[in-house]
Amino acid sequence: MPGELDAADTALMIQVLERLLNDDTFLDDEIKKEIKQYDNDGNLKIDRTEFQTMLNSYLGTISEDESSELFDDIDKDRSGYIEINELKRVLRNQIMLELDRLKLENGM
């Protein structure tokens, strides 16, 4: 079926995801680039207003309540900002979920 990965593609995807998880600097440059795109005050942190703008650009219109709830989930240190390490943690968690899913689906 179109869009499905064959065994070789799946193995390569698993290998790439595992390498990303083992690299302490993984995606740092990409995360900084995304932050800079929405960081109006240049502090390399995302405040609630900037986060709302970011979400709207990726997901379409999202309610302020939904945005606020997600912001609070990501802002673990309760600084009032989402910082690079917090975004990185979210991305790592998503990569681990995808890696687990691929392994489970492929009997690994």
C-alpha positions as CSV (number, residue, x, y, z in Angstrom):
1,M,0.0,0.0,0.0
2,P,1.2,3.5,-0.7
3,G,2.7,5.2,2.4
4,E,3.7,2.0,4.1
5,L,7.3,1.2,4.9
6,D,8.9,-2.0,3.8
7,A,11.2,-3.9,6.2
8,A,14.4,-2.1,5.0
9,D,12.8,1.3,5.3
10,T,11.5,0.5,8.8
11,A,14.9,-0.8,9.9
12,L,16.5,2.4,8.6
13,M,13.9,4.6,10.3
14,I,14.5,2.7,13.6
15,Q,18.3,3.2,13.3
16,V,17.9,6.9,12.6
17,L,15.5,7.4,15.5
18,E,17.8,5.5,17.9
19,R,20.8,7.7,16.8
20,L,18.8,10.8,17.4
21,L,18.0,9.7,20.9
22,N,21.6,8.9,21.6
23,D,22.9,12.3,20.5
24,D,22.9,14.9,23.3
25,T,22.9,17.8,20.9
26,F,20.2,16.3,18.7
27,L,18.1,18.8,16.8
28,D,19.6,21.8,18.8
29,D,20.0,23.9,15.7
30,E,16.6,23.1,14.3
31,I,14.9,23.8,17.6
32,K,16.7,27.2,17.9
33,K,15.7,28.0,14.4
34,E,12.0,27.3,15.2
35,I,12.2,29.3,18.4
36,K,13.8,32.3,16.7
37,Q,11.0,32.3,14.2
38,Y,8.4,32.9,16.9
39,D,10.6,34.6,19.6
40,N,9.6,38.3,19.3
41,D,11.9,39.5,22.1
42,G,15.0,37.5,21.1
43,N,15.5,35.8,24.4
44,L,15.5,32.2,22.8
45,K,12.5,31.4,25.0
46,I,8.8,31.2,24.0
47,D,6.3,33.0,26.2
48,R,2.5,32.2,26.1
49,T,1.7,34.7,23.4
50,E,4.5,33.5,21.2
51,F,3.5,29.9,21.9
52,Q,-0.1,30.7,20.8
53,T,1.2,32.1,17.5
54,M,3.4,29.1,17.0
55,L,0.6,26.6,17.6
56,N,-1.7,28.5,15.3
57,S,0.8,28.4,12.5
58,Y,1.2,24.6,12.8
59,L,-2.2,23.5,13.8
60,G,-4.6,26.2,12.6
61,T,-6.7,28.1,15.1
62,I,-6.4,26.6,18.6
63,S,-8.2,28.0,21.6
64,E,-6.4,30.0,24.3
65,D,-7.5,27.4,26.9
66,E,-6.0,24.5,24.8
67,S,-2.8,26.5,24.2
68,S,-2.5,27.4,27.9
69,E,-2.9,23.8,29.0
70,L,-0.3,22.6,26.5
71,F,2.1,25.4,27.5
72,D,1.8,24.4,31.2
73,D,2.5,20.8,30.3
74,I,5.7,21.7,28.5
75,D,6.9,24.4,30.9
76,K,8.0,22.0,33.6
77,D,10.1,24.5,35.5
78,R,7.2,26.9,35.6
79,S,9.4,29.8,34.5
80,G,6.6,31.2,32.3
81,Y,8.7,30.4,29.2
82,I,9.3,27.3,27.1
83,E,13.0,26.8,26.6
84,I,15.1,24.7,24.3
85,N,15.6,21.9,26.8
86,E,11.8,21.7,27.4
87,L,11.0,21.5,23.7
88,K,13.8,18.9,23.3
89,R,12.2,16.8,26.0
90,V,8.9,16.9,24.2
91,L,10.5,15.9,20.9
92,R,12.5,13.1,22.6
93,N,9.3,11.7,24.1
94,Q,7.6,11.8,20.7
95,I,10.5,10.1,19.0
96,M,10.5,7.4,21.7
97,L,6.8,6.8,21.2
98,E,7.3,6.5,17.4
99,L,10.3,4.2,17.9
100,D,8.3,1.9,20.3
101,R,5.4,1.9,17.8
102,L,7.7,0.9,14.9
103,K,9.4,-1.9,16.9
104,L,6.0,-3.2,18.2
105,E,4.5,-3.3,14.7
106,N,7.6,-5.1,13.4
107,G,8.0,-7.7,16.1
108,M,11.1,-6.2,17.5
